C-alpha cells in the first residue's frame, strides 16, 4: 500500500538553493558536445591557466606540453597578479621573468616544429573600484590581460558601477569569471546585467565563461544575455594542474546552449588575429 501510494503521488523534489542552481552536469555537457563535435575540432585555444608562477602546481613547460594533446594552437598563461597574495600573485619583476621564460619556450617549441604557442598573459586582480594592481607599462608587453574580482564577492548590493569601471579599464581585454560565484559557497555579485553586457559589447571587452566545474561563470542564462548584447566571449579552463585542462568541455557546452556563435568566441580566433584584437581594443580605450 505504501509503494502504491508513492507511485500515485511521488514526493516533490525541492528546488536546490540558489547557490547550487545553473550548473551543468557532466552528462549534460557530454550530450551537448556529442551533438556538436565540430566545436572541439575547431577550437584553437584555452585562454586561462595557471602555473607555479602563482598558485598552479606545475611549471609553464608542463602546462603548455600538456595542452598539445588537445590540439591547441596557442594557450594563455594567466598567473595571478600581486594583489592576490593568497595565490602567490606576481609583481612586475616576477611577471617580466615569466615573460622571458615564455619567450624562450616559444623559440624552443617553434625550432622543434611544435604547433603550439604560449601567450604572455595574466589574471590581474581588480579592486572593487575596477582598478588593476599592476603597472600599465608592464602589462603593455603582454598578449592578453584578464581582469578579475577576488574580493567583496558576497556583497548583496548592486555592483553595476564596479563592472562598468572595470570594463573601462584600458588594460583589461577579458573580464574573467565575472559573477564570482562558486558552487555551494557563494552566489556571486549582482548587477544590471543587460547594461553591463551592453557596455562590454560597446567597449569590445570580452566576457569569460570560466569552465572550472564549480564556477561555470558566466553560466548559460547570463551567456544568453551577453549574446543578445553582442558581446565577445572568452573560454578558459582556469586549470591549475594539467588534469584540469579537460574542463574545457563545460565552457564549450555552455556557449553552445546559450547560442553563442563561434565567430564571437576568442578561442576560435587565429593567434595573430587574437593578438591584433587585444592591441586594438586597448587602444580604443586609451591604453597601449
N, C-alpha and C positions, 0 to 999 in steps of 0.2 A: 504493500500500500504506500509506503514511504517513497519507493522508487517511482511508482506511477504518478504520485503527486509531483515529484521533481520533474518528470518528463512533461507533464501537462503544464507546469508553471515553473520553469527553471529559475534559479535565483538571478537577480540582476547583478551584473558585474559593474562595480562602481567605476566611474571615470578616474583615471590617475590624477594625482595633483598636478598643478601647472608646471612644477619644476621637473616633471617627467614627460611632459607632452611634446609632440612634434619631433620625435626622434625616430628615424628609420631603423628597422631591424635588418640584420644581415640577410635574412631570407627575402625581404622586400627588395633590398639592394641588388641581390643576385638576380632576381626575377626581372628587374628593370634592365640590367645590363645584358642579360641573355637576349632580351628583345631588341637591344641596340648595340650589337657587338662592334660596330664601326667606331663607337665613341672611344673604345680602348685603343684600337689600332691607329687612330688618327691623332691621339694625344701626344704632344711634344714635350711636356714639362711637368714637373712638380715644383710649385713655387713657394713652399715653406718647409724648411727642415733645419734641424739644429745639430751642432757638433760639440766637441769638448771645449770649443772657444767660449761656450756658455754652459748650458745645462744638458747638452747631449751626452751620449755615452760612448761615442766613437769619434775618431778624427774626420777631417774633411775627406781625405782619400777614401776611407772606408765607406762613407755615405755616398760619395759620387760613384764609386765602383759598384756598390750595391744597387744603385739606381740604373745602371746599364742593363740589368736584367728585365727592366720594364720597357726597354726600347726608347727611353727618353733621348732627346737631342740636347737638352740642357736642364739644369736644376738650379734653384736659388738657395744658396747657403744663407740662412736668415737667423744668425745667432742674436741673442738679446743685447740690448744696449745698457749702458752703465747705470741708468736709473732703476733697473730691476736687479738689485743686489742679491736677492734671494736666488736668482737664476745665474749668478756669477756673470752679470752683464759686462760687455766690453766697453772700455773707454776708447778715446780716439787713437791712442798709441797701439792698443791691442787690435783695434779694427784695422789699422794700417799694416800690422804684422800679418793678420789674416788675409788681407788683400794681396800681399806679396806672395803668401803661400798658395793662394788660389791661382794667381798668375803663373807661378812656376808649374803647378799641377796641370793647368790647361796647356802649357807649352809641351809638357811631357806627354800628355794624352794625345795631342794632335800629332806629335812626332811618331807616336806608336800606332797611329791610324785609328784611334778610338773615335767613335761618333758622338761623344758626349762632351758638354762644356759646362763648367761651373760658373754661375753668375755671382758677381760680388754684390752681396745684398745684406740686409739687416732687418731685424724686427725691432724697430725703435719704440721705446716706451713713450707714451703720450701722457701728459699731465691732464687732470680733469678740465683744464682750460684749452686742451688741444695742442699744447706746445710740446715740441720734441726735446730730448735731453742731450742731443749731440750737435757738435759744431757743423753748421751747414757746409763749410768747406770740406770737411771730412766726408760728408755724405755725397758731395758732388762727384767724388771719384768712384761711386758705386753704380751698378747697373739698375738696381731696383731697391726701393725703400718701402718696407711695410711699416705702418704706424699702428700701434695697438694700445688700448686702455688696459691697465692692470690694477688700478686702484679705484676705490669707491664704486664697486660693481654691484653692491646690494642696495644702493640708494633707490628710493621709490619715486623721487621727484622726476619730472620731465627733464630729459637731458638733451633736448634738441639743440640748444646753443653749443653744448660741448661737441656734438658731432659736426655742426656747421663750422666751428672753429678749426677742428681737425682737418676737415676737407679743404679749407682754405690754406692750410699749411703747405707752402710750395715745395717742401722737401719730400712730402708723402705721395707715393704713387698708388699704394693699396692700403685700404683700411682693413686691418686684419681682425678676424673673429669679432665683428662689430658689436654684437649684443653682449658678449662677455658671459654667456650662460654656460653652465655645466650641469650635466645630468644629476639630479637628486641633490645638488649642492646650492645652486642659485639660479634664479630665473633670468638674470641679466638686466640690462638697462632698458629704460622705456623712453620713447621719444615720438615725435610726429614723423613716422617712417616715410610716408609719401613725400613730405617736404625734404627730408634728408636724402632720399634716393634721387629726387629731382635735382638737388644741389650736386650730388655726386655725378650725375649724368651731365649737367651743365659744365662742371669743372673738369670732367673726364678723369675722375679719380675712381679706380676700380674698388669694388667691394668683394671681400673674400667670403667664400664658404670654406670654413676650416673643417676638413674631412675627418678629424680625430673623432672617433665614435661618441665620446661623451661630450663633445662640443657641438658638431653639426651646426655650425653657426657661420653664416646665415642658414636657416632651415628652409624647407620648401615654401612655406607660406610667405616668408619675407623675400625669398628669392623671386617669387612670382610678382611681388610688388616692385622689386628692383627691375625686373624685366619690363614691366609696364612703363616704368620711368625712363627706360632706355639706357640704364647704367651698364658699365662693363663689370665682368665678374672674374675673379681670380680664384683658383682652387689650390690649396696646399694641404699636405697630409699633417703638417705640424709634427713630423716624425722626430723623435729623439733617439731612435735606435733603428738600424736597418730593417728589422722585422716590422716596424710600423709604417713603412713605405706602402704596404698593401692597403692601407686605409683609404687610398685614393678613390676606391670604388664607391665609398659613401658620398664623396663630393660629386662624382660624376652622376650618380643616381639622383641626387637632389637636384642638380641642374637639369637633368632630363625631365624629371617630374614637374619642375617649375616652368618648363617650356623655354628655357634659355637656348638660343641658337649658338652654335659653336663659333660663329664669327664675332660674338660678343664676349668670348672667354679668352683670357690672356694665354692660357695654357696651350691653345691651338695656334698661336702665332709663331712664325719662324723667329729664331733668336734675334736676328738683326732688326726685324720689324718691332719686336718687343722692346729692344733697347732704344730704338728711334722713338717709339711712342712715349717711353718714360722721359726721355730728354724733352720732347715737345710739350708734354703735359705740365712738366715743371716750369718750363719757360713761359708758358701762357699764364701761369700763376705767380710770376715774378721770381722764380728760382733760377737755377743754372741755365 
